[in-house]
């Protein structure tokens, strides 16, 4: 992902991506982004340390893990 951020748009081959025609826009739906809310949560020290050791974006990673758990529970 870090490497792709440094590639200029002009160097990306998009020839295999189909054009969006009128049919696409007739059925397209607007999806509003989910906003994040700052909270305080108690986690076991070892759990928090594990996430922190994964990188500086550990809070987003915790959010992703919780979301994955929710999605899994909804599909049981």
MITIDREN-462337 format. One line per 10 residues: for each residue x, y, z of C-alpha. Coordinates in Angstrom, 2 decimals, decimal comma, m for minus. Layout:
X/Y/Z; ... $
***
This chain:
0,00/0,00/0,00; 2,81/2,40/0,86; 4,43/1,79/m2,54; 1,19/2,48/m4,41; 0,85/5,90/m2,76; 4,04/6,98/m4,53; 2,90/5,94/m8,02; 1,65/8,89/m10,11; m1,87/8,54/m11,53; m0,49/8,69/m15,06 $
1,48/5,46/m14,44; m1,58/3,43/m13,44; m3,11/1,26/m16,18; m6,90/1,59/m15,98; m7,64/0,11/m19,41; m9,28/m2,99/m17,89; m11,78/m0,96/m15,86; m15,14/m0,66/m17,65; m16,61/2,80/m18,22; m19,61/3,72/m16,08 $
m22,60/3,93/m18,39; m26,08/5,40/m17,83; m27,36/2,05/m16,48; m24,79/2,20/m13,68; m25,93/5,67/m12,63; m29,62/4,66/m12,79; m29,06/1,99/m10,15; m26,27/3,68/m8,15; m26,95/4,50/m4,51; m25,25/7,11/m2,39 $
m23,46/5,62/0,59; m22,62/8,00/3,39; m19,33/7,32/5,17; m19,49/5,98/8,68; m18,23/8,60/11,08; m15,95/7,65/13,93; m16,56/8,65/17,52; m13,86/9,05/20,14; m14,52/6,93/23,21; m12,67/5,53/26,18 $
m12,44/1,74/26,40; m10,69/m0,58/28,82; m8,60/m3,31/27,20; m6,33/m5,90/28,75; m2,77/m4,52/28,82; m1,38/m7,32/26,68; m4,12/m6,85/24,07; m3,41/m3,12/23,82; 0,35/m3,71/23,63; m0,12/m6,26/20,83 $
m2,11/m3,78/18,76; 0,35/m0,96/19,46; 3,19/m3,20/18,28; 1,42/m3,62/14,93; 1,97/0,01/13,98; 1,00/3,60/14,59; m2,52/3,10/13,20; m3,39/0,55/15,88; m6,67/2,24/16,85; m8,01/1,83/13,30 $
m6,84/m1,78/13,37; m8,84/m2,39/16,56; m11,86/m0,87/14,81; m11,34/m3,18/11,82; m11,13/m6,25/14,06; m14,32/m5,30/15,92; m16,13/m4,63/12,61; m14,99/m8,01/11,27; m16,37/m9,68/14,41; m19,72/m7,88/13,98 $
m19,96/m8,88/10,30; m19,20/m12,49/11,21; m21,87/m12,51/13,92; m24,47/m11,10/11,53; m23,85/m13,92/9,05; m24,15/m16,82/11,50 $
***
